[in-house]
């Protein structure tokens, strides 16, 4: 499997949705951008770390990472995003020494990478399919329709119908039908 290393660029709210956020990642050359939808709790977890809040050093992820560092074991791990199914990215924490893989929520994998410097990768074909060109000065961002939850799809469909954007509504409806087969 060919992998592309990802770099955390930031996290932001989805305008009009106070319960969801977007984690923004790029490749190491900042050519392509990948957006991962996350919940409000994960947004708050990142905010604690970005602001370098002292309490973060006592939270479970930091304590576990510190333990791995002290055992000189942290270099044996990487997080790999391998697929997307029904609006959810699939990721694994991989022990590169044993090749043992443990499923992890993609947003948790990104947080773990951010906290510990464990490398974060994505399968190359998935990156090419899901990413968009990165623009540093962009005022908004694109999110592939297959990377949003069913709840968000329904909200977007409702909004498209109310705005009489029937082409978009049809596209969103087709995505919902595809997932429910």
SULBELCOR-V839709 format. One line per field, one symbol per residue. psi: psi as a letter, one per 40 degrees, with the letter a starting at -180 (. if undefined). Layout:
psi=???
This chain:
psi=hhihhihhdaiiihheheeiihhhiiidefdihhhhhiidddddddddddefhdddeeidddddddddddefedeeiihhheihhfehihiihhhedeehhhiihddddddddddeehihiihddddddeiihhhdeieaiihhdeeiidddddddddddddefgdddddddddddddde.
